[in-house]
């Protein structure tokens, strides 16, 4: 695996490498990331990963400074997964001057996760656009665990006529159902034992809708009440349309249940498609 930090070096290394498949990450890699790397091979000739903790998508009171950085271990995992090229820029490489030009997503950036993380999706859209311009991939993979992020990137790519196929990778889970996340390492032993409750509740909502329950608000409120009674601090549990994350017009269209809740100091997100 070849590692580059300078943009010019990366572009030179990717010349005449066939179809490029790109998997951007912020590092601290787990099995979910590695699953994306392994899936990427089916979509092209050269697999490119990136590691960059993007300051633009963190709020002023979020965990940018303490976000886990495990570069040596990440490199070993990527090499073992068959990644061909790693782009690992510094902030000076990617933002040599203040990033005054940004990509501003539409109203979708202000709902669900965006309501509780103002500016987050602006930061995501901006850095992904910049990475796309640097790597120039034919396809890019993003995990479905960050469902709203996947929606923002997919719509952005389509509307800006970027010639990139966006592929959503299924969420990888621990044996007890907890979605793998770099932030799971923040959980205490007691919190880790409690954490699978979130996924269990999403499954209960899915099962209730499949059995004919049409009162989506009642289902949301019941799940929020159970989480909070167990010591969580819940931002939202929301049933939305898969196509656009709008409020459901009925329960027959493809739906997704999304949730974000804080357990101790750790904010966990998850979703399940119906």
Backbone as CSV, one residue per row, in Angstrom:
resi,resn,N_x,N_y,N_z,CA_x,CA_y,CA_z,C_x,C_y,C_z
1,UNK,0.844,-1.196,0.000,0.000,0.000,0.000,0.880,1.247,0.000
2,UNK,0.593,2.167,-0.914,1.346,3.408,-1.002,0.602,4.511,-0.235
3,UNK,1.326,5.320,0.509,0.747,6.377,1.342,1.226,7.727,0.831
4,UNK,0.289,8.645,0.642,0.615,9.997,0.171,-0.107,11.020,1.048
5,UNK,0.559,12.120,1.308,-0.080,13.220,2.038,-0.256,14.449,1.150
6,UNK,0.603,14.626,0.170,0.524,15.795,-0.721,-0.438,15.516,-1.869
7,UNK,-1.241,16.500,-2.213,-2.237,16.340,-3.270,-1.578,16.019,-4.605
8,UNK,-0.536,16.724,-4.943,0.127,16.505,-6.231,0.690,15.094,-6.327
9,UNK,1.258,14.603,-5.227,1.817,13.248,-5.235,0.714,12.208,-5.439
10,UNK,-0.412,12.411,-4.773,-1.520,11.459,-4.918,-2.018,11.447,-6.361
11,UNK,-2.238,12.618,-6.920,-2.744,12.677,-8.297,-1.789,11.997,-9.266
12,UNK,-0.493,12.197,-9.054,0.490,11.550,-9.919,0.427,10.035,-9.779
13,UNK,0.251,9.563,-8.539,0.223,8.124,-8.277,-1.016,7.451,-8.860
14,UNK,-2.088,8.214,-9.078,-3.340,7.618,-9.544,-3.501,7.687,-11.063
15,UNK,-2.518,8.216,-11.758,-2.598,8.251,-13.210,-2.531,6.835,-13.782
16,UNK,-3.379,6.582,-14.747,-3.374,5.296,-15.461,-3.566,4.102,-14.525
17,UNK,-4.428,4.280,-13.515,-4.697,3.188,-12.572,-6.080,2.581,-12.788
18,UNK,-6.661,2.815,-13.940,-7.963,2.222,-14.234,-9.088,2.900,-13.463
19,UNK,-10.102,2.138,-13.158,-11.272,2.657,-12.450,-10.931,2.818,-10.962
20,UNK,-11.098,4.037,-10.447,-10.729,4.370,-9.074,-11.956,4.273,-8.167
21,UNK,-11.811,3.565,-7.065,-12.873,3.457,-6.050,-12.344,4.060,-4.756
22,UNK,-13.134,4.915,-4.133,-12.668,5.735,-3.014,-13.508,5.478,-1.765
23,UNK,-12.825,5.320,-0.623,-13.507,5.164,0.663,-12.914,6.183,1.643
24,UNK,-13.568,7.324,1.841,-13.050,8.313,2.787,-13.380,7.948,4.233
25,UNK,-12.449,8.185,5.146,-12.666,7.897,6.567,-12.000,8.987,7.409
26,UNK,-12.307,8.953,8.707,-11.592,9.799,9.666,-10.655,8.961,10.529
27,UNK,-10.375,7.730,10.091,-9.449,6.892,10.842,-10.100,6.217,12.026
28,UNK,-9.261,5.696,12.941,-9.723,4.870,14.064,-10.629,3.767,13.524
29,UNK,-10.094,3.000,12.598,-10.884,2.091,11.784,-11.352,0.864,12.563
30,UNK,-12.563,0.412,12.223,-13.130,-0.804,12.802,-13.639,-1.685,11.662
31,UNK,-14.291,-2.775,12.014,-14.707,-3.757,11.005,-15.680,-3.170,9.990
32,UNK,-16.433,-2.154,10.388,-17.338,-1.516,9.439,-16.585,-0.831,8.313
33,UNK,-15.528,-0.115,8.678,-14.692,0.514,7.649,-14.059,-0.539,6.742
34,UNK,-13.532,-1.585,7.357,-12.830,-2.605,6.581,-13.798,-3.311,5.632
35,UNK,-15.047,-3.489,6.041,-16.047,-4.062,5.159,-16.222,-3.205,3.904
36,UNK,-16.216,-1.887,4.069,-16.318,-0.992,2.914,-15.117,-1.152,1.990
37,UNK,-13.925,-1.277,2.585,-12.714,-1.454,1.771,-12.804,-2.734,0.951
38,UNK,-13.296,-3.787,1.575,-13.395,-5.068,0.884,-14.465,-5.031,-0.210
39,UNK,-15.570,-4.326,0.058,-16.607,-4.178,-0.963,-16.119,-3.337,-2.135
40,UNK,-15.228,-2.401,-1.857,-14.780,-1.461,-2.885,-14.135,-2.175,-4.062
41,UNK,-13.455,-3.263,-3.783,-12.726,-3.971,-4.839,-13.649,-4.401,-5.973
42,UNK,-14.914,-4.673,-5.647,-15.857,-5.120,-6.678,-16.284,-3.988,-7.604
43,UNK,-15.938,-2.751,-7.263,-16.408,-1.599,-8.029,-15.322,-0.940,-8.871
44,UNK,-14.108,-1.489,-8.861,-13.072,-0.858,-9.667,-11.740,-1.567,-9.585
45,UNK,-10.737,-0.923,-10.159,-9.401,-1.514,-10.270,-8.464,-1.107,-9.138
46,UNK,-8.579,0.146,-8.694,-7.682,0.674,-7.673,-8.501,1.208,-6.506
47,UNK,-8.253,0.678,-5.312,-8.973,1.111,-4.116,-8.147,2.159,-3.382
48,UNK,-8.749,3.322,-3.194,-8.103,4.430,-2.489,-8.887,4.720,-1.217
49,UNK,-8.209,4.754,-0.087,-8.822,5.176,1.171,-8.215,6.507,1.581
50,UNK,-8.920,7.233,2.408,-8.333,8.438,2.996,-8.563,8.429,4.498
51,UNK,-7.644,9.062,5.212,-7.787,9.298,6.644,-7.578,10.784,6.869
52,UNK,-8.617,11.440,7.361,-8.516,12.870,7.660,-9.615,13.226,8.643
53,UNK,-9.237,13.725,9.809,-10.207,14.181,10.800,-10.547,15.623,10.441
54,UNK,-11.745,15.818,9.937,-12.141,17.077,9.307,-12.717,18.061,10.319
55,UNK,-11.946,19.065,10.625,-12.355,20.056,11.623,-13.675,20.738,11.251
56,UNK,-13.927,20.902,9.955,-15.095,21.670,9.522,-16.421,21.038,9.932
57,UNK,-16.441,19.732,10.176,-17.715,19.084,10.490,-17.938,18.893,11.986
58,UNK,-17.033,19.403,12.801,-17.177,19.340,14.257,-17.678,20.677,14.784
59,UNK,-18.633,20.630,15.708,-19.085,21.842,16.368,-18.096,22.285,17.429
60,UNK,-18.267,23.511,17.964,-17.316,24.052,18.937,-17.242,23.257,20.234
61,UNK,-18.292,22.517,20.586,-18.297,21.747,21.826,-18.230,20.242,21.577
62,UNK,-17.807,19.851,20.368,-17.722,18.432,20.046,-16.294,17.920,20.248
63,UNK,-16.067,16.679,19.799,-14.871,15.957,20.249,-13.721,15.960,19.241
64,UNK,-13.542,17.069,18.505,-12.461,17.101,17.510,-11.103,16.811,18.142
65,UNK,-10.791,17.463,19.239,-9.447,17.323,19.830,-9.212,15.935,20.417
66,UNK,-10.247,15.295,20.923,-10.047,13.982,21.542,-10.467,12.834,20.631
67,UNK,-10.867,13.142,19.392,-11.253,12.076,18.478,-10.093,11.109,18.308
68,UNK,-10.325,9.802,18.434,-9.208,8.842,18.443,-8.417,8.863,17.133
69,UNK,-7.126,8.985,17.257,-6.238,8.967,16.096,-5.272,7.791,16.251
70,UNK,-5.407,6.796,15.376,-4.682,5.523,15.513,-4.042,5.173,14.173
71,UNK,-3.201,6.068,13.669,-2.749,5.990,12.287,-1.991,4.693,11.975
72,UNK,-1.039,4.307,12.818,-0.230,3.121,12.523,-1.109,1.875,12.448
73,UNK,-2.019,1.736,13.411,-2.924,0.581,13.408,-3.854,0.625,12.196
74,UNK,-4.319,1.826,11.837,-5.190,1.966,10.675,-4.474,1.531,9.401
75,UNK,-3.223,1.927,9.252,-2.463,1.559,8.056,-2.332,0.040,7.931
76,UNK,-2.083,-0.624,9.051,-1.960,-2.078,9.025,-3.272,-2.727,8.585
77,UNK,-4.392,-2.216,9.081,-5.701,-2.770,8.720,-6.007,-2.536,7.242
78,UNK,-5.682,-1.358,6.739,-5.957,-1.050,5.339,-5.111,-1.919,4.409
79,UNK,-3.852,-2.073,4.765,-2.970,-2.912,3.943,-3.478,-4.345,3.919
80,UNK,-3.910,-4.853,5.082,-4.421,-6.222,5.154,-5.706,-6.386,4.351
81,UNK,-6.472,-5.300,4.221,-7.733,-5.351,3.473,-7.524,-5.179,1.977
82,UNK,-6.285,-4.969,1.561,-5.996,-4.877,0.136,-6.138,-3.500,-0.465
83,UNK,-6.155,-2.466,0.371,-6.209,-1.098,-0.152,-4.910,-0.797,-0.902
84,UNK,-5.033,-0.171,-2.058,-3.859,0.100,-2.891,-3.151,1.388,-2.501
85,UNK,-3.948,2.430,-2.217,-3.382,3.757,-1.972,-4.108,4.396,-0.798
86,UNK,-3.353,4.988,0.105,-3.923,5.746,1.221,-3.552,7.217,1.063
87,UNK,-4.560,8.079,1.108,-4.351,9.519,1.119,-4.525,9.982,2.561
88,UNK,-3.454,10.488,3.156,-3.471,10.896,4.566,-2.930,12.312,4.685
89,UNK,-3.704,13.303,4.252,-3.216,14.687,4.286,-3.223,15.258,5.687
90,UNK,-2.362,16.232,5.923,-2.442,17.048,7.127,-3.449,18.167,6.868
91,UNK,-3.768,18.927,7.902,-4.644,20.081,7.694,-4.005,21.083,6.747
92,UNK,-2.693,21.222,6.817,-1.995,22.146,5.919,-2.073,21.681,4.472
93,UNK,-2.100,20.356,4.261,-2.240,19.831,2.907,-3.629,20.108,2.348
94,UNK,-4.641,19.848,3.156,-6.015,19.939,2.648,-6.581,21.358,2.732
95,UNK,-6.177,22.091,3.754,-6.651,23.463,3.920,-5.453,24.405,4.040
96,UNK,-4.699,24.622,2.950,-3.518,25.497,3.023,-3.873,26.963,3.272
97,UNK,-5.140,27.283,3.078,-5.656,28.617,3.400,-7.046,28.423,3.980
98,UNK,-7.585,29.414,4.680,-8.930,29.243,5.248,-9.932,28.842,4.166
99,UNK,-10.770,27.838,4.496,-11.734,27.311,3.530,-12.961,28.219,3.521
100,UNK,-12.887,29.288,2.739,-13.969,30.270,2.699,-15.070,29.875,1.719
101,UNK,-14.741,29.091,0.714,-15.745,28.561,-0.206,-16.221,27.218,0.349
102,UNK,-17.518,27.103,0.568,-18.068,25.890,1.163,-19.242,25.405,0.330
103,UNK,-19.612,24.139,0.552,-20.786,23.548,-0.097,-21.928,23.573,0.908
104,UNK,-22.999,24.255,0.562,-24.125,24.452,1.477,-25.273,23.532,1.077
105,UNK,-25.501,22.436,1.819,-26.623,21.552,1.473,-27.955,22.258,1.689
106,UNK,-29.033,21.711,1.099,-30.360,22.305,1.289,-30.913,22.022,2.680
107,UNK,-32.226,22.155,2.811,-32.870,22.092,4.132,-32.636,20.778,4.859
108,UNK,-32.315,19.717,4.141,-32.073,18.429,4.789,-30.951,18.516,5.822
109,UNK,-30.054,19.500,5.679,-28.943,19.607,6.629,-29.383,20.120,7.995
110,UNK,-30.610,20.624,8.103,-31.060,21.243,9.351,-32.042,20.393,10.142
111,UNK,-32.310,19.168,9.678,-33.242,18.300,10.391,-32.487,17.109,10.959
112,UNK,-33.164,16.343,11.828,-32.578,15.142,12.426,-31.208,15.475,13.007
113,UNK,-30.144,14.832,12.539,-28.825,15.096,13.116,-28.411,16.549,12.931
114,UNK,-28.799,17.147,11.812,-28.416,18.524,11.547,-29.013,19.515,12.521
115,UNK,-30.171,19.193,13.092,-30.787,20.077,14.085,-29.913,20.176,15.329
116,UNK,-29.250,19.071,15.666,-28.466,19.026,16.895,-26.973,19.266,16.643
117,UNK,-26.575,19.306,15.369,-25.176,19.555,15.016,-25.129,20.612,13.916
118,UNK,-25.438,21.864,14.250,-25.486,22.917,13.223,-24.149,23.026,12.476
119,UNK,-24.244,23.077,11.162,-23.051,23.218,10.335,-22.349,21.914,10.010
120,UNK,-22.781,20.812,10.636,-22.095,19.531,10.446,-22.100,19.097,8.983
121,UNK,-23.280,19.136,8.364,-23.367,18.623,7.001,-22.742,19.584,5.990
122,UNK,-22.670,20.863,6.315,-21.894,21.789,5.487,-20.433,21.362,5.478
123,UNK,-19.902,21.020,6.652,-18.520,20.568,6.746,-18.288,19.266,6.026
124,UNK,-19.253,18.338,6.134,-19.139,17.058,5.438,-19.158,17.271,3.926
125,UNK,-20.141,18.026,3.443,-20.275,18.235,2.004,-19.055,18.940,1.429
126,UNK,-18.505,19.877,2.181,-17.341,20.618,1.690,-16.117,19.722,1.586
127,UNK,-15.834,18.954,2.636,-14.624,18.121,2.595,-14.774,16.983,1.595
128,UNK,-15.980,16.408,1.477,-16.169,15.324,0.513,-16.009,15.850,-0.913
129,UNK,-16.554,17.020,-1.187,-16.368,17.614,-2.513,-14.893,17.843,-2.801
130,UNK,-14.172,18.335,-1.818,-12.743,18.588,-2.016,-11.986,17.283,-2.231
131,UNK,-12.303,16.268,-1.449,-11.664,14.961,-1.621,-12.005,14.361,-2.985
132,UNK,-13.258,14.502,-3.418,-13.632,14.011,-4.747,-12.816,14.711,-5.839
133,UNK,-12.618,16.014,-5.703,-11.845,16.754,-6.700,-10.382,16.336,-6.707
134,UNK,-9.877,15.902,-5.564,-8.474,15.479,-5.466,-8.290,14.068,-5.998
135,UNK,-9.130,13.148,-5.541,-8.981,11.730,-5.888,-9.545,11.432,-7.273
136,UNK,-10.616,12.133,-7.647,-11.290,11.932,-8.927,-11.735,10.469,-9.113
137,UNK,-12.509,9.959,-8.162,-12.908,8.543,-8.237,-14.041,8.325,-9.230
138,UNK,-14.181,7.082,-9.652,-15.332,6.680,-10.453,-16.480,6.218,-9.552
139,UNK,-16.147,5.743,-8.358,-17.150,5.304,-7.392,-16.629,5.606,-5.990
140,UNK,-17.551,5.782,-5.049,-17.176,6.032,-3.661,-18.154,5.315,-2.746
141,UNK,-17.635,4.772,-1.634,-18.459,4.005,-0.704,-18.585,4.739,0.627
142,UNK,-19.811,4.740,1.152,-20.113,5.337,2.454,-21.028,4.385,3.208
143,UNK,-20.843,4.293,4.522,-21.638,3.390,5.325,-23.050,3.902,5.555
144,UNK,-24.011,2.979,5.588,-25.403,3.351,5.850,-25.651,3.749,7.299
145,UNK,-24.716,3.462,8.196,-24.941,3.866,9.581,-25.136,5.379,9.674
146,UNK,-24.364,6.115,8.885,-24.546,7.569,8.796,-25.523,7.848,7.647
147,UNK,-26.786,7.510,7.885,-27.786,7.477,6.814,-28.023,8.859,6.220
148,UNK,-28.142,9.851,7.079,-28.390,11.208,6.588,-27.184,11.724,5.807
149,UNK,-25.982,11.401,6.265,-24.776,11.774,5.540,-24.774,11.154,4.143
150,UNK,-25.113,9.865,4.070,-25.173,9.194,2.773,-26.169,9.890,1.861
151,UNK,-27.324,10.294,2.399,-28.339,10.973,1.605,-27.818,12.318,1.093
152,UNK,-27.163,13.080,1.963,-26.623,14.386,1.564,-25.608,14.216,0.442
153,UNK,-24.699,13.264,0.598,-23.637,13.065,-0.399,-24.207,12.540,-1.710
154,UNK,-25.140,11.613,-1.624,-25.740,11.058,-2.842,-26.470,12.139,-3.630
155,UNK,-27.258,12.964,-2.930,-28.003,14.022,-3.612,-27.069,15.099,-4.153
156,UNK,-26.052,15.458,-3.378,-25.079,16.454,-3.819,-24.373,15.996,-5.101
157,UNK,-23.945,14.749,-5.106,-23.229,14.214,-6.259,-24.105,14.236,-7.507
158,UNK,-25.373,13.878,-7.324,-26.300,13.876,-8.465,-26.577,15.292,-8.970
159,UNK,-26.881,16.211,-8.046,-27.273,17.550,-8.467,-26.104,18.358,-9.041
160,UNK,-24.888,18.073,-8.599,-23.722,18.773,-9.134,-23.104,18.023,-10.315
161,UNK,-23.789,16.994,-10.793,-23.374,16.240,-11.978,-21.957,15.706,-11.856
162,UNK,-21.607,15.246,-10.647,-20.303,14.610,-10.466,-20.371,13.199,-11.037
163,UNK,-19.432,12.790,-11.861,-19.487,11.468,-12.485,-18.981,10.365,-11.558
164,UNK,-19.645,10.253,-10.398,-19.204,9.328,-9.350,-20.403,8.508,-8.885
165,UNK,-20.280,7.198,-8.899,-21.327,6.324,-8.367,-21.179,6.247,-6.854
166,UNK,-22.233,6.576,-6.115,-22.203,6.531,-4.648,-22.841,5.222,-4.197
167,UNK,-22.079,4.427,-3.469,-22.511,3.107,-3.022,-22.666,3.123,-1.502
168,UNK,-23.812,2.685,-1.013,-24.049,2.603,0.426,-23.724,1.217,0.959
169,UNK,-22.860,1.156,1.961,-22.489,-0.117,2.565,-23.335,-0.409,3.791
170,UNK,-23.757,-1.653,3.949,-24.607,-2.029,5.084,-23.868,-1.831,6.406
171,UNK,-24.623,-1.498,7.442,-24.060,-1.289,8.768,-23.521,-2.604,9.328
172,UNK,-22.317,-2.551,9.865,-21.714,-3.725,10.501,-21.954,-3.619,12.008
173,UNK,-22.364,-4.710,12.634,-22.769,-4.692,14.032,-21.987,-5.704,14.858
174,UNK,-21.889,-5.410,16.149,-21.365,-6.384,17.095,-22.396,-7.499,17.268
175,UNK,-22.001,-8.582,17.932,-22.890,-9.731,18.092,-24.191,-9.357,18.795
176,UNK,-24.155,-8.354,19.661,-25.365,-7.952,20.384,-26.158,-6.870,19.658
177,UNK,-25.763,-6.525,18.436,-26.535,-5.596,17.621,-26.024,-4.172,17.596
178,UNK,-25.125,-3.800,18.477,-24.631,-2.426,18.503,-23.891,-2.114,17.205
179,UNK,-24.273,-1.037,16.549,-23.589,-0.616,15.332,-22.160,-0.221,15.655
180,UNK,-21.217,-0.738,14.882,-19.820,-0.403,15.125,-19.582,1.074,14.821
181,UNK,-18.832,1.720,15.693,-18.550,3.148,15.564,-17.238,3.452,16.259
182,UNK,-16.510,4.407,15.704,-15.267,4.820,16.341,-15.509,5.380,17.735
183,UNK,-16.701,5.908,17.979,-16.999,6.513,19.275,-17.431,5.484,20.324
184,UNK,-17.634,4.230,19.936,-18.005,3.214,20.930,-16.923,3.047,21.991
185,UNK,-15.691,3.381,21.630,-14.594,3.272,22.587,-14.717,4.212,23.766
186,UNK,-15.577,5.208,23.654,-15.810,6.129,24.769,-16.683,5.510,25.855
187,UNK,-17.411,4.429,25.533,-18.381,3.854,26.470,-17.681,3.131,27.618
188,UNK,-18.214,3.317,28.828,-17.738,2.526,29.964,-18.277,1.104,29.822
189,UNK,-17.820,0.203,30.671,-18.276,-1.186,30.611,-19.783,-1.275,30.835
190,UNK,-20.276,-0.519,31.788,-21.717,-0.520,32.069,-22.498,0.060,30.901
191,UNK,-22.005,1.147,30.330,-22.680,1.770,29.191,-22.668,0.847,27.973
192,UNK,-21.553,0.141,27.783,-21.472,-0.768,26.634,-22.522,-1.877,26.745
193,UNK,-22.788,-2.337,27.961,-23.808,-3.371,28.155,-25.216,-2.833,27.879
194,UNK,-25.414,-1.549,28.126,-26.714,-0.919,27.914,-26.924,-0.504,26.455
195,UNK,-25.850,-0.240,25.723,-25.923,0.371,24.397,-26.792,-0.377,23.377
196,UNK,-26.857,-1.730,23.389,-27.676,-2.419,22.381,-29.169,-2.125,22.472
197,UNK,-29.613,-1.494,23.556,-31.037,-1.160,23.685,-31.502,-0.321,22.480
198,UNK,-30.634,0.549,21.973,-31.018,1.426,20.870,-31.441,0.616,19.645
199,UNK,-30.644,-0.365,19.287,-30.962,-1.191,18.117,-32.202,-2.050,18.370
200,UNK,-32.363,-2.540,19.608,-33.553,-3.342,19.927,-34.822,-2.524,19.727
201,UNK,-34.794,-1.266,20.132,-35.974,-0.419,19.985,-36.261,-0.119,18.519
202,UNK,-35.232,0.071,17.715,-35.443,0.291,16.285,-36.105,-0.936,15.662
203,UNK,-35.674,-2.128,16.073,-36.287,-3.357,15.569,-37.747,-3.467,15.998
204,UNK,-38.037,-3.050,17.223,-39.423,-3.103,17.699,-40.316,-2.176,16.869
205,UNK,-39.797,-0.996,16.526,-40.567,-0.075,15.688,-40.796,-0.689,14.304
206,UNK,-39.747,-1.253,13.728,-39.881,-1.888,12.416,-40.937,-2.992,12.451
207,UNK,-40.879,-3.826,13.487,-41.828,-4.936,13.585,-43.260,-4.430,13.753
208,UNK,-43.434,-3.365,14.540,-44.777,-2.812,14.753,-45.358,-2.269,13.448
209,UNK,-44.542,-1.599,12.664,-45.024,-1.069,11.381,-45.355,-2.207,10.429
210,UNK,-44.530,-3.233,10.412,-44.808,-4.382,9.547,-46.106,-5.082,9.938
211,UNK,-46.467,-4.979,11.226,-47.687,-5.616,11.714,-48.910,-4.714,11.585
212,UNK,-48.710,-3.517,10.981,-49.850,-2.669,10.671,-49.998,-1.412,11.497
213,UNK,-49.109,-1.158,12.452,-49.201,0.061,13.252,-48.930,1.275,12.359
214,UNK,-49.885,2.211,12.320,-49.766,3.379,11.455,-49.486,4.665,12.212
215,UNK,-49.574,4.624,13.550,-49.337,5.827,14.344,-47.830,5.957,14.607
216,UNK,-47.136,6.567,13.661,-45.677,6.652,13.765,-45.243,7.546,14.922
217,UNK,-46.012,8.598,15.206,-45.657,9.477,16.316,-45.684,8.725,17.637
218,UNK,-46.675,7.876,17.831,-46.766,7.087,19.060,-45.559,6.161,19.201
219,UNK,-45.158,5.543,18.092,-43.997,4.659,18.130,-42.728,5.428,18.493
220,UNK,-42.577,6.615,17.922,-41.400,7.441,18.231,-41.383,7.827,19.709
221,UNK,-42.510,8.296,20.196,-42.586,8.761,21.586,-42.341,7.632,22.575
222,UNK,-42.856,6.454,22.272,-42.655,5.305,23.156,-41.172,4.937,23.248
223,UNK,-40.485,4.936,22.117,-39.065,4.594,22.115,-38.240,5.640,22.858
224,UNK,-38.550,6.918,22.648,-37.827,7.987,23.346,-38.029,7.855,24.853
225,UNK,-39.271,7.576,25.268,-39.562,7.450,26.695,-38.787,6.294,27.308
226,UNK,-38.683,5.164,26.610,-37.954,4.020,27.157,-36.458,4.319,27.262
227,UNK,-35.906,4.936,26.245,-34.488,5.291,26.300,-34.204,6.229,27.471
228,UNK,-34.999,7.281,27.581,-34.746,8.263,28.635,-34.966,7.673,30.026
229,UNK,-35.920,6.754,30.153,-36.151,6.096,31.441,-34.967,5.227,31.840
230,UNK,-34.201,4.763,30.842,-33.027,3.926,31.111,-31.749,4.755,31.268
231,UNK,-31.905,6.076,31.326,-30.748,6.929,31.578,-30.129,7.579,30.355
232,UNK,-30.718,7.373,29.172,-30.230,8.014,27.961,-30.753,9.453,27.897
233,UNK,-30.127,10.268,27.073,-30.627,11.601,26.751,-30.802,11.644,25.235
234,UNK,-32.053,11.575,24.813,-32.355,11.309,23.409,-32.587,12.591,22.626
235,UNK,-31.892,12.700,21.487,-32.122,13.813,20.574,-33.348,13.547,19.710
236,UNK,-33.428,12.351,19.140,-34.591,12.027,18.325,-34.671,10.523,18.074
237,UNK,-35.881,10.051,17.913,-36.179,8.786,17.247,-37.208,9.171,16.198
238,UNK,-36.916,8.923,14.922,-37.739,9.465,13.847,-37.962,8.428,12.760
239,UNK,-39.208,8.324,12.328,-39.576,7.461,11.205,-39.722,8.354,9.983
240,UNK,-38.967,8.074,8.946,-38.929,8.937,7.767,-38.966,8.096,6.484
241,UNK,-39.237,8.765,5.388,-39.174,8.118,4.082,-37.716,7.919,3.685
242,UNK,-37.402,6.752,3.165,-36.029,6.502,2.731,-35.599,7.463,1.624
243,UNK,-36.506,7.807,0.731,-36.132,8.544,-0.471,-35.582,9.929,-0.169
244,UNK,-36.184,10.612,0.830,-35.808,12.015,1.055,-35.782,12.413,2.524
245,UNK,-35.983,11.447,3.421,-36.028,11.692,4.871,-37.154,12.647,5.268
246,UNK,-38.174,12.755,4.413,-39.351,13.553,4.756,-40.261,12.745,5.674
247,UNK,-41.185,13.450,6.329,-42.181,12.776,7.155,-42.957,11.788,6.292
248,UNK,-43.249,10.604,6.808,-43.942,9.605,5.999,-45.374,10.015,5.692
249,UNK,-45.776,9.770,4.452,-47.157,10.043,4.049,-48.029,8.809,4.275
250,UNK,-47.418,7.737,4.703,-48.081,6.473,4.992,-47.011,5.467,5.344
251,UNK,-47.403,4.272,5.711,-46.410,3.279,6.124,-46.156,2.243,5.034
252,UNK,-46.663,2.491,3.834,-46.454,1.534,2.746,-45.227,1.867,1.906
253,UNK,-44.787,3.116,1.936,-43.571,3.498,1.214,-42.347,2.973,1.967
254,UNK,-41.200,2.808,1.283,-39.981,2.412,1.996,-39.618,3.446,3.069
255,UNK,-39.465,2.982,4.292,-39.207,3.862,5.420,-37.871,3.527,6.061
256,UNK,-37.397,4.433,6.886,-36.211,4.208,7.695,-36.484,4.799,9.071
257,UNK,-36.062,4.098,10.107,-36.165,4.604,11.474,-34.765,5.036,11.899
258,UNK,-34.625,6.289,12.291,-33.331,6.837,12.678,-33.383,7.294,14.129
259,UNK,-32.247,7.189,14.809,-32.201,7.606,16.208,-30.830,8.158,16.540
260,UNK,-30.827,9.100,17.452,-29.593,9.614,18.036,-29.860,9.858,19.509
261,UNK,-29.015,9.307,20.365,-29.215,9.439,21.798,-27.865,9.370,22.494
262,UNK,-27.774,10.068,23.602,-26.513,10.133,24.330,-26.565,9.199,25.532
263,UNK,-25.556,8.342,25.629,-25.419,7.417,26.750,-24.166,7.829,27.499
264,UNK,-24.354,8.397,28.683,-23.215,9.015,29.358,-22.758,10.208,28.545
265,UNK,-21.497,10.228,28.182,-20.973,11.332,27.370,-20.894,10.970,25.884
266,UNK,-21.357,9.773,25.524,-21.188,9.281,24.161,-22.489,9.374,23.391
267,UNK,-22.443,10.051,22.265,-23.626,10.177,21.413,-23.609,9.053,20.380
268,UNK,-24.641,8.214,20.425,-24.747,7.082,19.511,-25.850,7.347,18.485
269,UNK,-25.605,6.985,17.225,-26.634,7.070,16.202,-26.814,5.683,15.583
270,UNK,-28.016,5.441,15.068,-28.287,4.167,14.419,-29.531,4.352,13.560
271,UNK,-29.788,3.385,12.706,-30.988,3.397,11.883,-31.260,1.990,11.386
272,UNK,-32.483,1.801,10.936,-32.855,0.515,10.347,-33.874,0.780,9.256
273,UNK,-33.673,0.184,8.097,-34.600,0.371,6.982,-35.789,-0.588,7.127
274,UNK,-36.940,-0.130,6.634,-38.139,-0.956,6.659,-38.549,-1.194,5.207
